[in-house]
Amino acid sequence: VQLQASGGGLVQAGDSLRLSCAASGGTFSSYAMSWFRQAPGKEREFVAGDSIGNYNTRYADSVKGRFTISRDSAKNTVYLQMNSLKPEDTAIYYCAANRPKYRTLVVTGKDDFGYWGQGTQVTVSS
């Protein structure tokens, strides 16, 4: 499956952004999707993820209550709605796909993902 992320930009603290990740070349409904981010000088970290069919979702503590992962199966697209953005949310955001063993499993380890989008930059100014 190929992934194409978009929607990043430069915003002010407190603003909102919605990232999109369009999937092609695979059966979208058979993949669990996640978003990761990587700030300069830091490790790539898990942000939000869902299980196959968006049955379950998980969020990093740092974004819980502010970010929401969702998907539109008709468009083969997964979204990350980001509200109340903070300067510490500044990073390159990547979408990723995997096919977990269990349909209800949300995978959070970056080494478990075999498919990655190219990343989209999100910059939040204070």
N, C-alpha and C positions, 0 to 999 in steps of 0.2 A: 504494500500500500504506500502511496505517495501522499505526503502531507504538505500543505501550503498555509502558513500562518500569515495573518495580516491584522491591521487595526491598531498597531502601536502609534505612539506619538508623544508630543510634549504637552503636558497639562500642569495645572497648578494643584497644590495640595487641596484636598476636598472634592476635586472633580471626579468624574467617572469616565471610564473607557470600556469598550467591549472589544475583546479580541475574538477573531474567528480563525478556525482551522478547517480547511476544506480537504477532504480525503478523496482519493481516486485510486483506481486500480485494485481495489479489494472489496470484500463484502463488509461494508461499514458496520453492519449490525453484529458482526462477529468479533468486533474489537472493543476492548476497554480503552478509554482515552484519558489522558492526563495532561496537565500543564506543569511545566517546570520553569524556573527562572535562574539566571546567573548574573550576579552583580560583579563588577570589576574586582578581581583579586579574591573572589569567593568561589566556593564549590557550587555546582548546579544543585538546586534544591527543589524538592517537591512543593507544589503550590496547591493543586486541586486535582482530583481525579474521579472518574466514575467507573462502575462496573459495566459489563456488557449490557446494552439497552438502558443505561442510566438507572439501573435498579438500585444501586447504592452509590453514595458519594462520600468523599473524604476531603478534608481541608487541612492545610497547615494551620497551626494555632495562630500564627501571625496574620492570617487573612480571614479567619473564621468570622462570620457575621458581616463581612464586607464584600467578599468575592462569591460568585455563584457559577458553577459549571453546569452547562446544559447542552443538549444536542438537538439538532433537527435532522431526523433520519431521511426525510424527503430530499434534503439538500446535501446529505453526507457531510455535515458540518457540525463541529463542536465549538461552543462559545465559552468565553470566560468574561463574565460581567464583573467589572471591578468598580466598586463604589468607595467613596471616602478615601481616595488615594492619598498616600503619605510619601514623603521623599524617600523613605527606606524601601518603598516598592520599586524604585528605579532599578531596572535590570533588562536584560534581553530575555524575552519570554519564548519558550519553546513548547510546542505541542508534541505529544508522543502517543504511540499506539502499541498495544500488546494484546496477545490472545491468551488470557489466563486460563488455568486449568478449570477453575470454577466460575460460573457465570456471575455469581454475586461478589466476586473478589475485586477489591480495588487495590491495584498494585502501586506502591509508592517508591520503590527503589529504582533509581535511574538505570542501574545496570540490568534491570529486567526488561527494558524496552528495546525493541529491535528496530523501531521505525520512528524517525524524528523529522519534524519540520525544520525550516531554515532559521527560525527565530525572528522575532519582531521587537524592536526597541521601545521600551516604555520609560519615559523620563518624567519625573514628578518634581516640580520646583516648589520651594517653600515660600 
